[in-house]
């Protein structure tokens, strides 16, 4: 798709940090609010290793994320992200992605319960655009470098 669509998506990813993350457990969807950080189109989120969502992702790594809606109706663009989650627990990755905001949940980057969720998008839909139709961005390998 066009670079302008990619730029619109990146703009939302840069400013919108709180969204919902949905996983599947026993054939049913489960959603929860999460904070996300991005490097390009790749999303990261901190999590406790001992949560249902981590178990869900170990069984089925495909997730769905909503980012950017504030209740303004059609004036409020947001993203629907379909992606594959990877659980990162190496000391290097945990240190690299550590944020002091995590101190409310973890003792530090070496806390054994602290892990990082990496979500590699496969498709991103820009919703509530001016023309009223979703714009779909198929993420290719060149987008992830």
Order of alpha helices (4+ residues) and beta strands (2+ residues): alpha-beta-beta-beta-beta-alpha-beta-beta-alpha-beta-beta
